[in-house]
Amino acid sequence: MITGAQMRAARALIAIDQRRLAELSGLSLPTIQRMEASDGVVRGNVDSLMKLVGALETAGIELLGDNAPSTGGGRGVRLRMPTPLPDK
């Protein structure tokens, strides 16, 4: 559904901090912090995840799953499969 990395990237795109995301979603700051610290897909109860995703979508974020096309026309970023960085 959404990963911790997507949450951090989404906040960066709309220039808000964790506290503001908590306010917009109606979730507690510790809940937002826990979700963002997740490796991989964020775990939580369905109601909390829906509040989070709804708040991000209302703020203009379009969440993309693996290999999903973007239907929006705005700017954004997408993480592709990373290639190994050369050694120094």
Secondary structure, 3 states (H helix, E strand, C coil): CCEHHHHHHHHHHHCCCHHHHHHHHCCCHHHHHHHHCCCCECCCCHHHHHHHHHHHHHCCCCCCCCCCCCCCCCCCCCCCCCCCCCCC
